[in-house]
Amino acid sequence: MAAPRSWGLWSFCCRGWSRVLPGCRLPGLRSSWPRGPLGARPLSQEKRATETHFRFETVSEEEKRGKVYQVFESVAKKYDMMNDMMSLGIHRIWKDLLLWKMRPFPGTQLLDVAGGTGDIAFRFLNYVQAQHQRKEKRQLRAQQNLSWEEIAKKYQNEEDSLGGSHVMVCDINKEMLKIGKQKARAQGYKAGLAWVLGDAEELPFDDDKFDVYTIAFGIRNVTHIDRALQEAHRVLKPGGRFLCLEFSQVNNPLVSRLYDVYSFQVIPVLGEVIAGDWKSYQYLVESIRQFPSQEEFKEMIEDAGFQKVTYENLTSGIVAIHSGFKL
């Protein structure tokens, strides 16, 4: 018998999505909202009073968007500290594994959706910078006739240190983006990084723009997951890759039981003690129950047009990395 569906252990890592907020216009952002491939359309053209789930309640889709937005607005300031406290730092390993699976190269254009506090973006920049520096060192060793000035110039060029790579962080929540920008300034991230306020279901970017699309602990709270997947497919270049890190279905019965107890008995208490917010962390725990299993989500990714779709379970299936390509 398959292991029972498990509740959220570290579901504070997720993201809430509401309707897109106007204002941001960067190069490559869409100035209008034409219908994209696979039927992706602006939400404003398709607002319907249909019902969905928030926690274990049945609510309207619009009400869910507002409630989820409020959850992350409430937890933004304590988000990173709670991640470390409740996962004992394991979320860092999961995110590292996502980057290792991506294996970006210098010049990669990344869109990180639901990336407000910058965890994936900063890892990406560190990775491509290290890759580019290794490449530069090999080239310098091969070019013995370079002058000292030429060598120094190469090392001092901050933009060139990324080899043309760039990451666009997109999040629906202003407070999450605010925290991410503060972290970027404090840690010295400037080159190759931009922030935009936007909705996963209505991405404000042109078609065929990015090499890689990532969403870590965010897609679970999108009201229409199918639309978000269609948008991911639209903005990726042909040959581009979709990568999603998300809580999933535990495949070990013993781990599942322990996971459930920790999720419901410990996480909300920590949320109250550390962040002063029991309800938000109770919701984040419960939201995992509504998310599809690994196989079900794999089928949804394929339905959005992706090919060569696979997933890899981490920590007995507590989380999974899903991968697909736009071919």
Secondary structure, 3 states (H helix, E strand, C coil): CCCCCCCCCCHHHCCCCCCCCCCCCCCCECCCCCCCHHHCCCHHHCCCCCEEEECCEEEEHHHHHHHHHHHHHHHHHHHHHHHHHHHCCHHHHHHHHHHHHHCCCCCCEEEEECCCCCHHHHHHHHHHHHHHHHHHHHHHHHCCCCCHHHHHHHHHCCCHHHCCCEEEEEECCHHHHHHHHHHHHHHCCCCCEEEEECECCECCECCCCEEEEEEECCHHHCCCHHHHHHHHHHHEEEEEEEEEEEECCCCCHHHHHHHHHHHHHCHHHHHHHHHCCHHHHHHHHHHHHHCCCHHHHHHHHHHCCCEEEEEEEECCCCEEEEEEECC
